[in-house]
C-alpha cells in the first residue's frame, strides 16, 4: 500500500483494516496467557508409600552416524504421582477408567477455594461446605462442569516429602498431616452442583489423617474425577479461568500424570488490550489519511 492510496475514498478503511490486523492480530499470534498448574515429573516426584519410584532412562543422547543430534528416553512411573488424575475407578467399582473419561469432563471453569490461612493454622484442615458457600457469595453459583480446586498453599512445600506429608515418617501414612476435602463438602458438591473435577494442591483429596478415604469414595462413586498435587494456584484468579486437565490416555488406567493448565486468566485485561490497540490504530489511520 502506497502513501497515495490512503488519500483515495476507500483509503482510510483499507489502511484501518491493514494496520488493525498487524497490530491487534499480532497480539493474538504472540499467544494467549496460560498458567501451568503442574509440578515437573522427575526423580523427586512424590508418590504414596508403597509405589515404585519414577524412573528415567536415557536410551540415546548424542550425535549419530548420520551426523544429526538424537535424543530418546524411556520412562517408568506409577499412575498416582506428582500432578495427576484419579479416575473414578481408582476408588469405585465399575466406574470410569482413564481412557473412558470424555475429554469434555477433563476441563471446565476454574473454581479455586482458598483455605490457606485455615490450613496454616491447622494442617488437618478439611474444606467445608461453608468454604464453598463463601466462594459462591463472592462469585455466584459454582458453574456446571467446574474444576473445583482447594488452594491450601501446600504446593510451596512440594517436592519436599517431609513438608508435603507433614511428618518425618514419610513412609507411614498414619503420621501424615496435610489438608484435603471434608466428606460433607464432597457430598454437597455431588448432590447440589454439576462439577467435572475436584482436586487439591496436596497429595490426596482426603486429608492426611484419613483412613477411610471418604471424599475419594464419594466423588468416585459419582464418576467425578480427582486431581492431586496441583501447582501454582496463586497465579490464577479464584473465578473466571478455564482449566484443562490433559491426562495421559491410558488404557484401563486408574489414574495418570497430567499436564494441567489455565487460560482466560483475566478477561478484563484482554478487553483493555483490545481497546488500547483500537485507539492507537484509529489515531494512526487518521494521521495517515490527513497526511
Ligand atoms: Zn491419586
py3Dmol code that shows the C-alpha trace and the ligand (Angstrom):
import py3Dmol

protein = """\
ATOM      1  CA  UNK A   1       0.000   0.000   0.000  1.00  0.00           C
ATOM      2  CA  UNK A   2       1.484   3.348  -1.061  1.00  0.00           C
ATOM      3  CA  UNK A   3       1.078   6.563   0.900  1.00  0.00           C
ATOM      4  CA  UNK A   4      -1.018   7.944  -2.007  1.00  0.00           C
ATOM      5  CA  UNK A   5      -3.689   5.231  -1.699  1.00  0.00           C
ATOM      6  CA  UNK A   6      -4.721   6.259   1.791  1.00  0.00           C
ATOM      7  CA  UNK A   7      -5.999   9.521   0.354  1.00  0.00           C
ATOM      8  CA  UNK A   8      -8.388   7.641  -2.010  1.00  0.00           C
ATOM      9  CA  UNK A   9     -12.069   7.248  -0.932  1.00  0.00           C
ATOM     10  CA  UNK A  10     -11.570   3.745   0.418  1.00  0.00           C
ATOM     11  CA  UNK A  11      -8.043   4.501   1.614  1.00  0.00           C
ATOM     12  CA  UNK A  12      -8.970   5.117   5.228  1.00  0.00           C
ATOM     13  CA  UNK A  13     -10.882   1.866   5.529  1.00  0.00           C
ATOM     14  CA  UNK A  14      -8.126  -0.114   3.807  1.00  0.00           C
ATOM     15  CA  UNK A  15      -5.486   1.500   5.986  1.00  0.00           C
ATOM     16  CA  UNK A  16      -7.507   0.868   9.139  1.00  0.00           C
ATOM     17  CA  UNK A  17      -8.072  -2.797   8.350  1.00  0.00           C
ATOM     18  CA  UNK A  18      -4.415  -3.360   7.421  1.00  0.00           C
ATOM     19  CA  UNK A  19      -2.913  -1.651  10.449  1.00  0.00           C
ATOM     20  CA  UNK A  20      -5.509  -3.215  12.760  1.00  0.00           C
ATOM     21  CA  UNK A  21      -4.622  -6.685  11.515  1.00  0.00           C
ATOM     22  CA  UNK A  22      -0.900  -6.065  12.032  1.00  0.00           C
ATOM     23  CA  UNK A  23      -1.275  -4.524  15.496  1.00  0.00           C
ATOM     24  CA  UNK A  24      -4.164  -6.467  17.032  1.00  0.00           C
ATOM     25  CA  UNK A  25      -3.916  -9.864  15.406  1.00  0.00           C
ATOM     26  CA  UNK A  26      -0.165  -9.635  16.055  1.00  0.00           C
ATOM     27  CA  UNK A  27      -1.041  -9.784  19.781  1.00  0.00           C
ATOM     28  CA  UNK A  28      -3.013 -12.980  19.197  1.00  0.00           C
ATOM     29  CA  UNK A  29      -0.146 -14.577  17.304  1.00  0.00           C
ATOM     30  CA  UNK A  30       2.042 -13.957  20.350  1.00  0.00           C
ATOM     31  CA  UNK A  31      -0.224 -16.406  22.176  1.00  0.00           C
ATOM     32  CA  UNK A  32      -2.829 -16.374  24.883  1.00  0.00           C
ATOM     33  CA  UNK A  33      -1.839 -16.139  28.556  1.00  0.00           C
ATOM     34  CA  UNK A  34      -1.515 -19.605  30.087  1.00  0.00           C
ATOM     35  CA  UNK A  35      -0.551 -20.663  33.623  1.00  0.00           C
ATOM     36  CA  UNK A  36       0.958 -24.112  34.104  1.00  0.00           C
ATOM     37  CA  UNK A  37      -0.554 -25.809  37.182  1.00  0.00           C
ATOM     38  CA  UNK A  38       1.806 -28.795  37.024  1.00  0.00           C
ATOM     39  CA  UNK A  39       4.811 -29.956  39.035  1.00  0.00           C
ATOM     40  CA  UNK A  40       7.649 -31.382  36.945  1.00  0.00           C
ATOM     41  CA  UNK A  41       7.913 -35.187  36.770  1.00  0.00           C
ATOM     42  CA  UNK A  42      11.384 -36.354  37.796  1.00  0.00           C
ATOM     43  CA  UNK A  43      13.214 -38.482  40.368  1.00  0.00           C
ATOM     44  CA  UNK A  44      11.832 -36.218  43.153  1.00  0.00           C
ATOM     45  CA  UNK A  45       8.188 -36.823  42.171  1.00  0.00           C
ATOM     46  CA  UNK A  46       6.093 -37.629  45.251  1.00  0.00           C
ATOM     47  CA  UNK A  47       4.158 -40.928  45.306  1.00  0.00           C
ATOM     48  CA  UNK A  48       2.084 -42.517  48.069  1.00  0.00           C
ATOM     49  CA  UNK A  49       4.152 -45.014  50.121  1.00  0.00           C
ATOM     50  CA  UNK A  50       4.316 -48.455  48.523  1.00  0.00           C
ATOM     51  CA  UNK A  51       4.685 -47.173  44.950  1.00  0.00           C
ATOM     52  CA  UNK A  52       7.895 -47.722  42.968  1.00  0.00           C
ATOM     53  CA  UNK A  53       9.840 -44.554  42.175  1.00  0.00           C
ATOM     54  CA  UNK A  54       9.800 -42.623  38.912  1.00  0.00           C
ATOM     55  CA  UNK A  55      12.468 -43.888  36.538  1.00  0.00           C
ATOM     56  CA  UNK A  56      14.016 -42.013  33.604  1.00  0.00           C
ATOM     57  CA  UNK A  57      16.481 -43.885  31.415  1.00  0.00           C
ATOM     58  CA  UNK A  58      18.426 -42.278  28.601  1.00  0.00           C
ATOM     59  CA  UNK A  59      18.245 -44.617  25.603  1.00  0.00           C
ATOM     60  CA  UNK A  60      20.280 -42.368  23.333  1.00  0.00           C
ATOM     61  CA  UNK A  61      21.643 -38.838  23.582  1.00  0.00           C
ATOM     62  CA  UNK A  62      24.284 -37.687  21.143  1.00  0.00           C
ATOM     63  CA  UNK A  63      25.464 -37.320  17.568  1.00  0.00           C
ATOM     64  CA  UNK A  64      24.506 -40.192  15.294  1.00  0.00           C
ATOM     65  CA  UNK A  65      26.469 -41.775  12.460  1.00  0.00           C
ATOM     66  CA  UNK A  66      24.148 -39.780  10.172  1.00  0.00           C
ATOM     67  CA  UNK A  67      25.586 -36.539  11.529  1.00  0.00           C
ATOM     68  CA  UNK A  68      22.399 -35.319  13.273  1.00  0.00           C
ATOM     69  CA  UNK A  69      21.719 -34.963  17.010  1.00  0.00           C
ATOM     70  CA  UNK A  70      19.312 -37.502  18.548  1.00  0.00           C
ATOM     71  CA  UNK A  71      17.699 -37.898  21.999  1.00  0.00           C
ATOM     72  CA  UNK A  72      15.293 -40.573  23.225  1.00  0.00           C
ATOM     73  CA  UNK A  73      14.431 -41.787  26.736  1.00  0.00           C
ATOM     74  CA  UNK A  74      12.310 -44.398  28.458  1.00  0.00           C
ATOM     75  CA  UNK A  75      10.148 -43.560  31.483  1.00  0.00           C
ATOM     76  CA  UNK A  76       8.571 -45.766  34.132  1.00  0.00           C
ATOM     77  CA  UNK A  77       6.081 -44.276  36.541  1.00  0.00           C
ATOM     78  CA  UNK A  78       3.233 -45.349  38.824  1.00  0.00           C
ATOM     79  CA  UNK A  79      -0.064 -43.731  37.835  1.00  0.00           C
ATOM     80  CA  UNK A  80      -0.563 -41.751  41.039  1.00  0.00           C
ATOM     81  CA  UNK A  81       2.376 -39.395  41.468  1.00  0.00           C
ATOM     82  CA  UNK A  82       3.099 -35.692  41.163  1.00  0.00           C
ATOM     83  CA  UNK A  83       0.332 -33.722  39.450  1.00  0.00           C
ATOM     84  CA  UNK A  84      -2.065 -36.481  38.437  1.00  0.00           C
ATOM     85  CA  UNK A  85      -5.682 -37.516  37.867  1.00  0.00           C
ATOM     86  CA  UNK A  86      -7.629 -40.036  39.929  1.00  0.00           C
ATOM     87  CA  UNK A  87     -10.055 -41.763  37.577  1.00  0.00           C
ATOM     88  CA  UNK A  88     -13.364 -42.703  39.252  1.00  0.00           C
ATOM     89  CA  UNK A  89     -12.329 -46.394  39.007  1.00  0.00           C
ATOM     90  CA  UNK A  90      -9.497 -45.632  41.487  1.00  0.00           C
ATOM     91  CA  UNK A  91     -11.985 -45.752  44.395  1.00  0.00           C
ATOM     92  CA  UNK A  92     -15.243 -47.191  42.988  1.00  0.00           C
ATOM     93  CA  UNK A  93     -16.030 -50.471  41.215  1.00  0.00           C
ATOM     94  CA  UNK A  94     -17.323 -50.305  37.620  1.00  0.00           C
ATOM     95  CA  UNK A  95     -16.734 -46.559  37.341  1.00  0.00           C
ATOM     96  CA  UNK A  96     -14.834 -44.804  34.547  1.00  0.00           C
ATOM     97  CA  UNK A  97     -11.187 -45.632  33.888  1.00  0.00           C
ATOM     98  CA  UNK A  98      -8.836 -43.033  32.441  1.00  0.00           C
ATOM     99  CA  UNK A  99      -9.391 -43.908  28.759  1.00  0.00           C
ATOM    100  CA  UNK A 100     -13.182 -43.897  29.287  1.00  0.00           C
ATOM    101  CA  UNK A 101     -13.380 -40.336  30.638  1.00  0.00           C
ATOM    102  CA  UNK A 102     -14.745 -37.977  27.928  1.00  0.00           C
ATOM    103  CA  UNK A 103     -12.442 -35.007  27.263  1.00  0.00           C
ATOM    104  CA  UNK A 104     -15.425 -32.741  27.987  1.00  0.00           C
ATOM    105  CA  UNK A 105     -15.166 -33.933  31.623  1.00  0.00           C
ATOM    106  CA  UNK A 106     -11.476 -33.017  31.830  1.00  0.00           C
ATOM    107  CA  UNK A 107     -11.842 -29.257  31.540  1.00  0.00           C
ATOM    108  CA  UNK A 108     -14.093 -26.522  32.832  1.00  0.00           C
ATOM    109  CA  UNK A 109     -14.445 -23.218  34.668  1.00  0.00           C
ATOM    110  CA  UNK A 110     -11.838 -22.889  37.436  1.00  0.00           C
ATOM    111  CA  UNK A 111     -13.246 -22.619  40.979  1.00  0.00           C
ATOM    112  CA  UNK A 112     -10.424 -22.040  43.447  1.00  0.00           C
ATOM    113  CA  UNK A 113     -11.306 -22.484  47.126  1.00  0.00           C
ATOM    114  CA  UNK A 114      -8.777 -20.531  49.157  1.00  0.00           C
ATOM    115  CA  UNK A 115      -8.219 -22.081  52.608  1.00  0.00           C
ATOM    116  CA  UNK A 116      -4.586 -21.052  53.023  1.00  0.00           C
ATOM    117  CA  UNK A 117      -4.999 -19.332  56.382  1.00  0.00           C
ATOM    118  CA  UNK A 118      -7.035 -22.186  57.840  1.00  0.00           C
ATOM    119  CA  UNK A 119      -4.511 -24.762  56.598  1.00  0.00           C
ATOM    120  CA  UNK A 120      -1.629 -22.753  58.025  1.00  0.00           C
ATOM    121  CA  UNK A 121      -3.329 -22.827  61.427  1.00  0.00           C
ATOM    122  CA  UNK A 122      -4.389 -26.477  61.134  1.00  0.00           C
ATOM    123  CA  UNK A 123      -2.612 -28.923  58.774  1.00  0.00           C
ATOM    124  CA  UNK A 124      -5.532 -31.366  59.252  1.00  0.00           C
ATOM    125  CA  UNK A 125      -7.981 -28.813  57.824  1.00  0.00           C
ATOM    126  CA  UNK A 126     -10.732 -30.154  55.558  1.00  0.00           C
ATOM    127  CA  UNK A 127     -12.631 -27.965  53.079  1.00  0.00           C
ATOM    128  CA  UNK A 128     -16.134 -27.396  54.496  1.00  0.00           C
ATOM    129  CA  UNK A 129     -19.460 -26.731  52.784  1.00  0.00           C
ATOM    130  CA  UNK A 130     -19.188 -23.240  54.311  1.00  0.00           C
ATOM    131  CA  UNK A 131     -15.966 -22.640  52.294  1.00  0.00           C
ATOM    132  CA  UNK A 132     -17.929 -23.409  49.105  1.00  0.00           C
ATOM    133  CA  UNK A 133     -20.682 -21.018  50.234  1.00  0.00           C
ATOM    134  CA  UNK A 134     -18.097 -18.263  50.811  1.00  0.00           C
ATOM    135  CA  UNK A 135     -16.908 -18.706  47.205  1.00  0.00           C
ATOM    136  CA  UNK A 136     -20.498 -18.614  45.885  1.00  0.00           C
ATOM    137  CA  UNK A 137     -21.292 -15.478  47.906  1.00  0.00           C
ATOM    138  CA  UNK A 138     -18.383 -13.746  46.147  1.00  0.00           C
ATOM    139  CA  UNK A 139     -18.617 -15.156  42.618  1.00  0.00           C
ATOM    140  CA  UNK A 140     -22.061 -16.731  42.176  1.00  0.00           C
ATOM    141  CA  UNK A 141     -23.182 -20.329  41.802  1.00  0.00           C
ATOM    142  CA  UNK A 142     -20.404 -22.855  41.033  1.00  0.00           C
ATOM    143  CA  UNK A 143     -20.749 -23.252  37.238  1.00  0.00           C
ATOM    144  CA  UNK A 144     -21.691 -26.542  35.558  1.00  0.00           C
ATOM    145  CA  UNK A 145     -18.629 -28.542  34.548  1.00  0.00           C
ATOM    146  CA  UNK A 146     -16.400 -26.722  37.044  1.00  0.00           C
ATOM    147  CA  UNK A 147     -12.900 -27.805  38.012  1.00  0.00           C
ATOM    148  CA  UNK A 148     -13.046 -27.173  41.782  1.00  0.00           C
ATOM    149  CA  UNK A 149      -9.632 -26.998  43.436  1.00  0.00           C
ATOM    150  CA  UNK A 150      -8.560 -26.461  47.041  1.00  0.00           C
ATOM    151  CA  UNK A 151      -5.749 -23.916  47.384  1.00  0.00           C
ATOM    152  CA  UNK A 152      -4.199 -24.634  50.786  1.00  0.00           C
ATOM    153  CA  UNK A 153      -0.807 -23.129  49.953  1.00  0.00           C
ATOM    154  CA  UNK A 154       0.650 -26.640  50.209  1.00  0.00           C
ATOM    155  CA  UNK A 155       2.246 -26.723  46.743  1.00  0.00           C
ATOM    156  CA  UNK A 156       5.046 -24.458  48.037  1.00  0.00           C
ATOM    157  CA  UNK A 157       6.255 -27.452  50.076  1.00  0.00           C
ATOM    158  CA  UNK A 158       6.490 -29.757  47.035  1.00  0.00           C
ATOM    159  CA  UNK A 159       8.687 -31.828  46.384  1.00  0.00           C
ATOM    160  CA  UNK A 160       9.946 -31.872  49.992  1.00  0.00           C
ATOM    161  CA  UNK A 161       8.349 -35.117  51.265  1.00  0.00           C
ATOM    162  CA  UNK A 162       8.628 -34.263  54.966  1.00  0.00           C
ATOM    163  CA  UNK A 163       6.858 -30.926  54.495  1.00  0.00           C
ATOM    164  CA  UNK A 164       4.326 -32.233  51.949  1.00  0.00           C
ATOM    165  CA  UNK A 165       3.246 -35.225  54.073  1.00  0.00           C
ATOM    166  CA  UNK A 166       3.640 -33.203  57.290  1.00  0.00           C
ATOM    167  CA  UNK A 167       5.735 -35.858  59.033  1.00  0.00           C
ATOM    168  CA  UNK A 168       9.275 -37.159  59.484  1.00  0.00           C
ATOM    169  CA  UNK A 169       7.933 -40.684  58.840  1.00  0.00           C
ATOM    170  CA  UNK A 170       7.208 -40.264  55.146  1.00  0.00           C
ATOM    171  CA  UNK A 171       6.540 -43.996  54.672  1.00  0.00           C
ATOM    172  CA  UNK A 172       3.923 -44.209  57.436  1.00  0.00           C
ATOM    173  CA  UNK A 173       0.555 -42.724  56.321  1.00  0.00           C
ATOM    174  CA  UNK A 174      -0.800 -42.889  59.899  1.00  0.00           C
ATOM    175  CA  UNK A 175       1.525 -39.964  60.716  1.00  0.00           C
ATOM    176  CA  UNK A 176       0.503 -37.799  57.709  1.00  0.00           C
ATOM    177  CA  UNK A 177      -0.818 -34.272  58.265  1.00  0.00           C
ATOM    178  CA  UNK A 178      -1.987 -32.253  55.255  1.00  0.00           C
ATOM    179  CA  UNK A 179      -5.329 -30.685  54.266  1.00  0.00           C
ATOM    180  CA  UNK A 180      -7.980 -32.148  51.949  1.00  0.00           C
ATOM    181  CA  UNK A 181     -11.746 -32.281  51.333  1.00  0.00           C
ATOM    182  CA  UNK A 182     -14.273 -32.938  54.094  1.00  0.00           C
ATOM    183  CA  UNK A 183     -16.667 -35.717  53.047  1.00  0.00           C
ATOM    184  CA  UNK A 184     -19.629 -33.375  53.684  1.00  0.00           C
ATOM    185  CA  UNK A 185     -18.272 -30.852  51.156  1.00  0.00           C
ATOM    186  CA  UNK A 186     -17.620 -33.622  48.586  1.00  0.00           C
ATOM    187  CA  UNK A 187     -21.146 -34.938  49.207  1.00  0.00           C
ATOM    188  CA  UNK A 188     -22.646 -31.440  48.868  1.00  0.00           C
ATOM    189  CA  UNK A 189     -20.899 -30.930  45.505  1.00  0.00           C
ATOM    190  CA  UNK A 190     -22.154 -34.301  44.244  1.00  0.00           C
ATOM    191  CA  UNK A 191     -25.749 -33.666  45.310  1.00  0.00           C
ATOM    192  CA  UNK A 192     -26.124 -29.945  44.624  1.00  0.00           C
ATOM    193  CA  UNK A 193     -23.753 -28.970  41.810  1.00  0.00           C
ATOM    194  CA  UNK A 194     -22.656 -30.468  38.500  1.00  0.00           C
ATOM    195  CA  UNK A 195     -18.837 -30.445  38.554  1.00  0.00           C
ATOM    196  CA  UNK A 196     -16.277 -32.290  36.405  1.00  0.00           C
ATOM    197  CA  UNK A 197     -13.185 -32.364  38.584  1.00  0.00           C
ATOM    198  CA  UNK A 198     -12.461 -31.951  42.310  1.00  0.00           C
ATOM    199  CA  UNK A 199      -8.846 -31.563  43.363  1.00  0.00           C
ATOM    200  CA  UNK A 200      -6.191 -30.381  45.775  1.00  0.00           C
ATOM    201  CA  UNK A 201      -2.680 -28.943  45.946  1.00  0.00           C
ATOM    202  CA  UNK A 202      -1.809 -31.736  48.428  1.00  0.00           C
ATOM    203  CA  UNK A 203      -1.087 -35.458  47.782  1.00  0.00           C
ATOM    204  CA  UNK A 204      -4.703 -36.599  48.352  1.00  0.00           C
ATOM    205  CA  UNK A 205      -8.291 -35.361  48.100  1.00  0.00           C
ATOM    206  CA  UNK A 206      -8.721 -36.853  51.596  1.00  0.00           C
ATOM    207  CA  UNK A 207      -6.708 -35.194  54.370  1.00  0.00           C
ATOM    208  CA  UNK A 208      -3.547 -36.865  55.685  1.00  0.00           C
ATOM    209  CA  UNK A 209      -5.180 -38.420  58.751  1.00  0.00           C
ATOM    210  CA  UNK A 210      -7.925 -40.178  56.770  1.00  0.00           C
ATOM    211  CA  UNK A 211      -8.064 -43.966  56.953  1.00  0.00           C
ATOM    212  CA  UNK A 212     -11.331 -44.488  55.034  1.00  0.00           C
ATOM    213  CA  UNK A 213     -10.819 -42.011  52.160  1.00  0.00           C
ATOM    214  CA  UNK A 214     -14.438 -40.887  52.250  1.00  0.00           C
ATOM    215  CA  UNK A 215     -14.037 -37.937  49.870  1.00  0.00           C
ATOM    216  CA  UNK A 216     -12.362 -40.223  47.309  1.00  0.00           C
ATOM    217  CA  UNK A 217     -15.192 -42.773  47.567  1.00  0.00           C
ATOM    218  CA  UNK A 218     -17.995 -40.169  47.362  1.00  0.00           C
ATOM    219  CA  UNK A 219     -16.502 -38.424  44.298  1.00  0.00           C
ATOM    220  CA  UNK A 220     -15.514 -41.663  42.516  1.00  0.00           C
ATOM    221  CA  UNK A 221     -18.949 -43.206  43.068  1.00  0.00           C
ATOM    222  CA  UNK A 222     -20.451 -40.145  41.346  1.00  0.00           C
ATOM    223  CA  UNK A 223     -17.971 -40.549  38.439  1.00  0.00           C
ATOM    224  CA  UNK A 224     -16.253 -37.263  39.305  1.00  0.00           C
ATOM    225  CA  UNK A 225     -12.544 -37.057  38.512  1.00  0.00           C
ATOM    226  CA  UNK A 226      -9.949 -36.308  41.187  1.00  0.00           C
ATOM    227  CA  UNK A 227      -6.847 -34.173  40.734  1.00  0.00           C
ATOM    228  CA  UNK A 228      -3.911 -34.120  43.181  1.00  0.00           C
ATOM    229  CA  UNK A 229      -0.662 -32.194  43.735  1.00  0.00           C
ATOM    230  CA  UNK A 230      -1.795 -29.223  41.641  1.00  0.00           C
ATOM    231  CA  UNK A 231       0.737 -26.346  41.475  1.00  0.00           C
ATOM    232  CA  UNK A 232       0.692 -22.535  41.086  1.00  0.00           C
ATOM    233  CA  UNK A 233      -2.909 -21.889  42.170  1.00  0.00           C
ATOM    234  CA  UNK A 234      -1.834 -18.474  43.495  1.00  0.00           C
ATOM    235  CA  UNK A 235      -1.153 -17.480  39.878  1.00  0.00           C
ATOM    236  CA  UNK A 236      -4.742 -17.786  38.649  1.00  0.00           C
ATOM    237  CA  UNK A 237      -7.915 -15.960  39.749  1.00  0.00           C
ATOM    238  CA  UNK A 238     -10.328 -17.648  42.178  1.00  0.00           C
ATOM    239  CA  UNK A 239     -13.022 -17.389  39.486  1.00  0.00           C
ATOM    240  CA  UNK A 240     -13.161 -16.823  35.735  1.00  0.00           C
ATOM    241  CA  UNK A 241     -10.364 -19.041  34.421  1.00  0.00           C
ATOM    242  CA  UNK A 242     -10.760 -22.136  32.262  1.00  0.00           C
ATOM    243  CA  UNK A 243      -8.776 -25.164  33.455  1.00  0.00           C
ATOM    244  CA  UNK A 244      -7.683 -28.062  31.237  1.00  0.00           C
ATOM    245  CA  UNK A 245      -6.611 -31.426  32.667  1.00  0.00           C
ATOM    246  CA  UNK A 246      -4.605 -33.112  29.887  1.00  0.00           C
ATOM    247  CA  UNK A 247      -4.098 -36.573  31.349  1.00  0.00           C
ATOM    248  CA  UNK A 248      -2.331 -39.437  29.584  1.00  0.00           C
ATOM    249  CA  UNK A 249      -4.823 -41.555  27.579  1.00  0.00           C
ATOM    250  CA  UNK A 250      -4.003 -44.775  29.411  1.00  0.00           C
ATOM    251  CA  UNK A 251      -5.974 -47.915  28.542  1.00  0.00           C
ATOM    252  CA  UNK A 252      -7.646 -49.259  31.727  1.00  0.00           C
ATOM    253  CA  UNK A 253      -5.784 -46.695  33.866  1.00  0.00           C
ATOM    254  CA  UNK A 254      -6.992 -45.854  37.379  1.00  0.00           C
ATOM    255  CA  UNK A 255      -5.173 -42.539  37.084  1.00  0.00           C
ATOM    256  CA  UNK A 256      -2.217 -40.917  35.417  1.00  0.00           C
ATOM    257  CA  UNK A 257       0.151 -37.956  35.211  1.00  0.00           C
ATOM    258  CA  UNK A 258      -1.480 -34.853  33.740  1.00  0.00           C
ATOM    259  CA  UNK A 259      -0.405 -31.510  32.303  1.00  0.00           C
ATOM    260  CA  UNK A 260      -2.857 -29.126  33.940  1.00  0.00           C
ATOM    261  CA  UNK A 261      -3.125 -25.517  32.753  1.00  0.00           C
ATOM    262  CA  UNK A 262      -5.385 -22.491  32.967  1.00  0.00           C
ATOM    263  CA  UNK A 263      -6.439 -19.918  30.372  1.00  0.00           C
ATOM    264  CA  UNK A 264      -8.933 -16.988  30.341  1.00  0.00           C
ATOM    265  CA  UNK A 265      -6.994 -15.618  33.272  1.00  0.00           C
ATOM    266  CA  UNK A 266      -8.332 -12.100  33.169  1.00  0.00           C
ATOM    267  CA  UNK A 267     -10.899 -11.162  30.559  1.00  0.00           C
ATOM    268  CA  UNK A 268     -10.767  -7.521  31.633  1.00  0.00           C
ATOM    269  CA  UNK A 269      -7.047  -7.386  30.712  1.00  0.00           C
ATOM    270  CA  UNK A 270      -7.821  -8.811  27.262  1.00  0.00           C
ATOM    271  CA  UNK A 271     -10.592  -6.255  26.805  1.00  0.00           C
ATOM    272  CA  UNK A 272      -8.252  -3.441  27.873  1.00  0.00           C
ATOM    273  CA  UNK A 273      -5.545  -4.510  25.451  1.00  0.00           C
ATOM    274  CA  UNK A 274      -8.138  -4.659  22.641  1.00  0.00           C
ATOM    275  CA  UNK A 275      -9.371  -1.169  23.397  1.00  0.00           C
ATOM    276  CA  UNK A 276      -5.808   0.223  23.614  1.00  0.00           C
ATOM    277  CA  UNK A 277      -4.920  -1.349  20.249  1.00  0.00           C
ATOM    278  CA  UNK A 278      -8.120   0.044  18.749  1.00  0.00           C
ATOM    279  CA  UNK A 279      -7.365   3.631  19.872  1.00  0.00           C
ATOM    280  CA  UNK A 280      -3.770   3.569  18.588  1.00  0.00           C
ATOM    281  CA  UNK A 281      -4.797   2.158  15.217  1.00  0.00           C
ATOM    282  CA  UNK A 282      -7.559   4.757  14.861  1.00  0.00           C
ATOM    283  CA  UNK A 283      -5.173   7.616  15.696  1.00  0.00           C
ATOM    284  CA  UNK A 284      -2.524   6.305  13.272  1.00  0.00           C
ATOM    285  CA  UNK A 285      -5.017   5.968  10.423  1.00  0.00           C
ATOM    286  CA  UNK A 286      -6.423   9.471  10.948  1.00  0.00           C
ATOM    287  CA  UNK A 287      -2.872  10.840  10.827  1.00  0.00           C
ATOM    288  CA  UNK A 288      -2.032   8.866   7.672  1.00  0.00           C
ATOM    289  CA  UNK A 289      -5.292   9.880   5.950  1.00  0.00           C
ATOM    290  CA  UNK A 290      -4.880  13.543   6.764  1.00  0.00           C
ATOM    291  CA  UNK A 291      -1.226  13.392   5.711  1.00  0.00           C
TER     292      UNK A 291
END
"""
ligand_1 = """\
1
ZN
Zn -4.215 -40.391 43.020
"""
view = py3Dmol.view(width=600, height=400)
view.addModel(protein, "pdb")
view.setStyle({"model": 0}, {"cartoon": {"style": "trace"}})
view.addModel(ligand_1, "xyz")
view.setStyle({"model": 1}, {"stick": {}})
view.zoomTo()
view.show()
